[in-house]
């Protein structure tokens, strides 16, 4: 069955195992959470990075008139 092979391949992405690897069995839900978390972190990092790179610095000088003249 091709679905079983695909499911086993996806389950290897489970990053949130709580005990050593040799004592655990990866799950599809764990793999989905792991992939979602990695993609969300990459998306947030890239958007913040591009905002930082595209930031334009504007300087402005204001001269206030003194009222004590």
Secondary structure, DSSP 8 states (H G I E B T S, - for coil): -HHHHHHHHHHTT----SS-GGG----HHHHHHHHHHHHHHHHHHHHHHHHHHH------------TT-
